[in-house]
Structures are given as C-alpha cells and as structure tokens.
Amino acid sequence: MNEQWFEALQKARSAITLWRHDYNEVRPHSSCQHMPPAKFAELHRQRAGDAAQTIPTTTEIN
C-alpha cells in the first residue's frame, strides 16, 4: 500500500477493503497457528464459551 498512488479516495478505500479482507480472512499467520486471524478468533471464542459452560459459576460452602 505504501508504494501505490490512488487517483480518488474511493479507489483507495476499495483497495484497503480488499487488503483488509485478505489479511484477516484469507492469509494465514504464523502467530495464529497458521490460520487466518478471523478463524483463529472464532475458534478461541468457541473454546472460551465451552470452558465457561463447564465451570460452575457459584460455589456452595456447607
């Protein structure tokens, strides 16, 4: 992106939108276990939700 010149703001916005989609939805990242960040985040939310369902929310003391 640093090396591109855009003739109009709309063209720049369109290019940025395409780049952002590729970066977050398609391109795997080594820091995300070689998955796209969106998929990694989805799996993390699922695992966190599963863990929250198995942990009791209150503790009874007798």
SVG drawing of the C-alpha trace seen along z (x, -y; Angstrom):
<svg xmlns="http://www.w3.org/2000/svg" viewBox="-24 -11 30 40">
<polyline fill="none" stroke="black" stroke-width="0.4" points="0.0,0.0 2.9,-2.4 4.0,-2.3 0.6,-2.8 -0.9,-6.1 -4.6,-6.5 -6.4,-8.9 -9.5,-9.0 -10.4,-8.4 -13.0,-5.8 -10.2,-3.7 -8.1,-3.9 -10.9,-2.8 -11.7,0.1 -8.1,1.3 -7.9,1.1 -11.1,3.1 -9.7,5.8 -6.4,5.8 -8.0,6.0 -10.2,8.9 -7.2,10.8 -5.1,10.1 -7.8,11.0 -9.9,13.7 -7.6,15.5 -3.9,15.1 -2.6,17.5 -0.5,16.0 2.2,18.0 1.2,16.3 -2.3,17.7 -1.2,21.3 -1.0,20.8 -4.7,19.8 -6.3,16.5 -6.9,14.3 -10.7,14.4 -10.8,18.2 -8.4,18.2 -10.5,15.8 -13.7,17.8 -12.1,21.0 -10.9,19.1 -14.4,17.8 -15.8,21.3 -13.3,22.8 -13.8,20.0 -17.6,20.5 -17.2,24.2 -14.9,23.7 -17.4,21.2 -20.2,23.7 -18.2,26.4 -17.0,24.1 -19.6,23.7 -20.5,20.1 -21.2,20.4 -19.5,22.2 -21.6,23.6 -20.0,23.8 -21.6,26.1"/>
</svg>
